[in-house]
Amino acid sequence: MTDTMGTTTVLRTPAEEALLKRYPAEKASLPGAPAVADLRDGAFAAFEKAGLPHRRVEAWKYTDLRANLRTIAAPAGPPDHERVRALPPAVPGDGARRLVVANGRLVPELSDLGGLEEGVTIGSLAEALTHADAEVLAALRPIPEAADNIALSVNTAFMTDGVVVRVADDVALARPIEITHVIDGETAAATAVRNVFLIGNGASATLIETTEATYAAAHQTNIVSVVTLGDEAQVDHIRLQLDPLEAVSLTTLTVEIGAKARFETFNAALGAALARAQVYARFNGAGSTGAFRGATLLSGRRHADTTLVVTHDAEGCESRELYKAVIDDEAKSVFQGRINVPAHAQKTDARMMTASLLLSEGAEAYAKPELEIFADDVQCGHGATCGALDDDLLFYMLARGIPKSEAEKLLIIAYLGEAIDEVHNEAVRDMLIHRIEDWLEKRVG
Amino acid sequence: MPAVQETIEQVSAIDVDKYKYGFFTEIESELSPKGLNEDIVRYISAKKNEPEWLTEWRLEAFRRWQTMAEPTWARVDYPPIDFQDLHYYAAPKKTPGPKSLDEVDPELLRTYEKLGIPLREQELLAGVEGAAQPRVAVDAVFDSVSVVTTFKKELAKHGVIFCSISEAVREHPELVKKYLGSVVPTTDNYYATLNSAVFSDGSFVYIPKGVRCPMELSTYFRINEKNTGQFERTLIIADEGSYVSYLEGCTAPSRDENQLHAAVVELVALDDAEIKYSTVQNWYPGDAEGKGGIYNFVTKRGDCRGRNSKISWTQVETGSAITWKYPSCILRGDNSRGEFYSIAISNGKQQVDSGTKMIHLGKNTTSKIISKGIAAGKSDNTYRGLVQIGRKATGARNFTNCDSLLIGNKCGAHTVPYIESKNASAVVEHEATTSKISDDQMFYCLSRGLGEEEAIALIVNGFVRDVLQQLPMEFMVETQKLIGISLEGSVG
């Protein structure tokens, strides 16, 4: 085993240099009261010290951002509203309240802000930062699991805007809230968006986030969503990453879960050349349940990383983790998952599963499912598998006259179905199946 | 031994100290000056009358080591080691390579007798403990030197070379030159590089083509002198179509200060050869407060170089204050097979970070990992493993199962597996669980009149059975006893 100490290097890559120059130049134009400026300075100092994470940083072992991020795109300018409006809805028929964050800013003109249910408020992050909204500022502080995460630090330093959603106690949202993150522009652009969802005690909501673009370009998005759930709250969170195939997509979800609450999240990684989806979750109250799932489809030379840290910081919580990847051509899939169980979190029940399906000679899969356990009265497990389609299953279908390409398609959909079927929202489920079918069509053709 | 006697002995042992090998032998030793520099490396090399090439090899490793930094990625915590505050060579004075057992210092013989290690061939031949007792050839390493190797003549009849590595350097330089450092290069990692510079003694085994080694070979490592580190080097070569089963045991006196043990073990299996390597690691673990104990930083690696070769690691880890050890297999030959069976038990303030690496390079290579970690007291027990499937490893197959058991809520059990697959036709499966001893099982045992500690030992023995079955018979019995001892005091 070679020495993997993360030593600091003095040499900066062009991308690092660009970020170092950008911050002092843009600082004054970034929204926020003095308290926010301090927060930004602190986060930027962390980046300045560490640089972009590389393979010697254990949490980025398989996704070397320093090597892969060659340039930093210019900050996104104002979007063309008509082009954004013309974009077809990502999830047809979900009946959601659509909020559009285009080129890093919430666009009220394009967002469905009318007829809000009682107890629900929707605002822009930039506004909350300017007023130094105490609740929002508290939510910006990273949870311990993500404290030294550079993607998050860079987002904190550069965040321009985002959505702040508050749902009061005992309010059940009938319509899902869908946040459409769009980058509009023909040339590569960068955004840093922060969304905050504060869901009160006993409240319930479905939150859908999509990331898309009007043109295929090597955009760079860094989106962080912070969700806090009160006691007995229920939240379904879905993220559909539909970035152009040239793009770099960094998404982070941090979740704090109260007592007797239920939280579920599903991440569909369908786009981007380099994608990393990070989930940091904490159970702060006893008797809650959580489900963390995802599906990744990869082809070409794309690279997708799912990094998950779930901390059971309270007794008697149950969590289920299921991540599945289909990897074709010369693509690379990474899964890193960790379940932390401190000594006081007795009666924890946690199950983590990850599976990778390799469809071609050049495909690569990396998995690192970890357990870190200090409590003795727990049931924790993890599983990881990695392999090709089962020959026996294929043979069975071929023997019944199903053509090979069709048989493969059925098997792949069934394989991903295990994760997708758990999504509560029917429109999202249908949309996912369609996208997978499309992807498989293209693969065969 | 009748059961009653055993019980009495165990109970009396608990009162004083659970570690029964903690005694120190008063024996006059020759020590190298404290510290480490090129002169010390030359001193060790000169002590062993080594040829020029080996001295140079050591010096190159030493120079390399000076440029390296201590690894910190393992989940272990210890104060910085002062590498200049150690004697890198310690040898009992009166034994400059004795020809026969009669020339060995009787004090040494008594030490091994006390440890229960059979050094007298005739005793074993007579089969004092029952006719079915298998014979075991032993290489006894005391601090930095091998004091005696038994059954050499009989083994030589079959063409098997079994001797200390210093002797091998003198007698079989061509084999040593060809294979030393070919599995664990001098540049491998911090401790392996240190070992390459200062290694003192260890065993050398060569099994010629087509020979099935007629008896179990074993090495017994003993650290005796204080302020010393033990840096042994073991090299086992199984030529085409041969088979060998090798056992390794180790103990050390109970001392308040920590002692360093940084060994390197290299295994080479050529076409159709098989090596079975079993370890019962019982270094002094330190006292209940975490004072003293051995730092066990070991690099063990097997190279399945030939087609259809097989290397199997079985380890029972109960000792050491800190264990940092990842016996690995490089599955280079087509159809080669690697196995890793491990039981790691930690109690008190012990820290274990252990696991394996299975590197699949050849076609149709298979590997199996069964790891059972048991944490009690205030200990930390980490499984860290890597399964890597190379681009050309078509049809490779891996199965990994690591289970952890926690006894009490002041200890920690961690699983850190790395899975890297670059071949679609390879199948990798990994499963891990962590749980406590189920109340139902405890209740069942207690209601049948077993004491709490007995019940735990019984359940734990059941938990680790998959691994125990892989051990040679005489180790199995000893291990079952060891598990009982290690877990005493973990209740309540």
Interface residues (C-beta under 8 A of the other chain):
Chain A: M1 T2 D3 T4 M5 T7 E58 A343 Q346 S356 L358 L359 S360 E361 A363 E364 A365 Y366 A367 K368 P369 E370 L371 E372 I373 F374 A375 D376 D377 V378 Q379 C380 G381 H382 G383 A384 T385 C386 G387 A388
Chain B: M68 A69 E70 P71 T72 W73 D188 N189 Y190 Y326 K357 I389 R391 S404 L406 I407 G408 N409 K410 C411 G412 A413 H414 T415 V416 P417 Y418 I419 E420 S421 K422 N423 A424 S425 A426 V427 V428 E429 H430 E431 A432 T433 T434 S435 K436
